[in-house]
Structures are given as C-alpha cells and as structure tokens.
Amino acid sequence: MRFADKSFGVVIAVIVIVSVCQARLCFSVEQIEGKVNINSATEAQIALLPGIGAKLAAEVVNFRTSNGGFKAVEDIKKVSGVGDKKFEKIKDFVILEGETTIKSTKPAKGEKETEPK
C-alpha cells in the first residue's frame, strides 16, 4: 500500500510539473508580426515588442528624442531597462529605417482564436 501511495504522489507531481511547463511555453510565445522602426514608431507601437510595456516604450521615445535617434539597432540597449536579455527578445522585430508594421496576432480578451480553414 505504501508503494502505491508514493507512486500515485509521483504521478501527480509529474502531471503538475508538465502542466506548468506547458503553460509557460504557451504564454511565452510572442504573438506579434511585423517590424518596429525605433526611430519613428509611437510609444504604443514600441510597447507591442516582447517584454516592452508602456513605461519602457516611453523611455525608448524619450531616449530617441534626447539623443537624436538610434544609429544602430543595438543602441536600444542604451535605454535604461533594455539589457542583453530583452534585446535578444526584440532584435528580430526592430529596424532603423522604413515603415513600422508591427501588429499583435493575439486575439483580444474575450475573443476566440479562429482555426485556419
């Protein structure tokens, strides 16, 4: 009986761990597409970047205004709050010239995702 109790506990623990891991993976996937021109984008557009919220987006715009724009994509790391880890998340979405085309592909709250037909 004791072996069965321990085995049951281990099975439950594994199920919980797997569920938590899957949830983290599911929620960590960024659901955006397009690019952000950090030299011309609005705060709202910059805030769509992974890990960048409204407060940090305002910092990016303030830095851009104070320093005359970004000369290299890596210059965004000069903004307080944007370090190497955050840069790795956003670098594929950041450009210096051209149109900002970023948009969220995540459905709005209360809206269900539609399956492609």
C-alpha positions as CSV (number, residue, x, y, z in Angstrom):
1,M,0.0,0.0,0.0
2,R,2.8,2.4,0.8
3,F,4.4,1.9,-2.6
4,A,1.1,2.6,-4.3
5,D,0.7,5.8,-2.3
6,K,4.2,7.0,-3.2
7,S,3.8,6.1,-6.9
8,F,0.5,8.0,-7.0
9,G,2.1,11.0,-5.5
10,V,5.0,10.9,-8.0
11,V,2.5,10.6,-10.9
12,I,0.5,13.6,-9.6
13,A,3.7,15.6,-9.2
14,V,4.8,14.8,-12.8
15,I,1.4,15.8,-14.1
16,V,1.5,19.2,-12.3
17,I,5.1,19.9,-13.5
18,V,4.3,19.1,-17.1
19,S,1.1,21.3,-16.9
20,V,3.1,24.2,-15.5
21,C,5.8,23.9,-18.1
22,Q,3.3,23.7,-21.0
23,A,1.5,26.8,-19.7
24,R,4.8,28.7,-19.5
25,L,5.7,27.7,-23.0
26,C,2.3,28.6,-24.3
27,F,2.3,32.0,-22.7
28,S,5.9,32.8,-23.5
29,V,5.4,32.6,-27.3
30,E,5.2,36.1,-28.6
31,Q,2.2,36.6,-30.8
32,I,3.3,39.6,-33.0
33,E,4.4,40.0,-36.5
34,G,6.0,42.9,-38.4
35,K,8.7,45.4,-37.6
36,V,9.1,48.4,-35.4
37,N,11.2,51.4,-36.7
38,I,12.6,52.6,-33.3
39,N,13.4,55.9,-34.9
40,S,9.8,56.8,-35.8
41,A,7.4,54.4,-34.0
42,T,4.9,55.6,-31.5
43,E,5.0,54.5,-27.8
44,A,2.0,52.2,-28.5
45,Q,3.8,50.5,-31.4
46,I,7.0,50.1,-29.4
47,A,5.0,48.7,-26.4
48,L,4.0,45.7,-28.7
49,L,7.6,44.4,-28.7
50,P,8.1,41.3,-26.5
51,G,8.9,42.4,-22.9
52,I,8.4,46.1,-23.6
53,G,5.5,47.7,-21.9
54,A,4.1,51.3,-21.9
55,K,6.7,52.6,-19.4
56,L,9.7,51.2,-21.2
57,A,8.3,52.3,-24.6
58,A,8.1,55.9,-23.2
59,E,11.8,55.5,-22.1
60,V,12.7,54.5,-25.7
61,V,10.9,57.5,-27.1
62,N,12.5,59.8,-24.5
63,F,16.0,58.5,-25.3
64,R,15.3,58.8,-29.1
65,T,14.2,62.4,-28.6
66,S,17.1,63.4,-26.3
67,N,19.8,61.7,-28.4
68,G,18.7,62.3,-32.0
69,G,17.6,58.8,-32.9
70,F,19.3,55.4,-32.9
71,K,22.3,54.8,-35.2
72,A,22.3,51.0,-34.8
73,V,19.7,48.5,-33.6
74,E,22.0,47.6,-30.6
75,D,21.8,51.3,-29.4
76,I,18.4,50.4,-27.9
77,K,20.4,48.7,-25.2
78,K,21.5,52.2,-24.1
79,V,17.9,52.8,-22.9
80,S,17.6,52.1,-19.1
81,G,15.7,48.8,-18.8
82,V,16.8,47.3,-22.1
83,G,19.6,44.8,-21.4
84,D,21.1,41.9,-23.3
85,K,18.2,39.5,-22.5
86,K,15.5,41.9,-23.5
87,F,17.4,42.9,-26.6
88,E,17.6,39.2,-27.6
89,K,13.8,39.0,-27.5
90,I,13.2,42.1,-29.6
91,K,16.1,42.3,-32.0
92,D,14.3,40.4,-34.8
93,F,11.4,42.9,-34.7
94,V,13.5,46.2,-34.6
95,I,14.6,48.2,-37.6
96,L,16.1,51.7,-38.1
97,E,14.5,52.7,-41.4
98,G,11.2,52.0,-43.2
99,E,7.7,51.7,-42.0
100,T,6.6,50.3,-38.7
101,T,4.4,47.3,-39.5
102,I,4.1,45.6,-36.1
103,K,0.8,44.1,-35.1
104,S,-0.4,41.7,-32.5
105,T,-1.8,38.4,-33.7
106,K,-3.0,37.5,-30.3
107,P,-6.8,37.7,-30.1
108,A,-8.3,40.4,-27.9
109,K,-9.6,39.4,-24.4
110,G,-12.9,37.6,-24.8
111,E,-12.2,36.9,-28.5
112,K,-11.6,33.3,-29.5
113,E,-8.8,32.3,-31.8
114,T,-10.1,31.1,-35.1
115,E,-8.7,27.9,-36.7
116,P,-7.4,28.3,-40.2
117,K,-9.6,26.5,-42.7
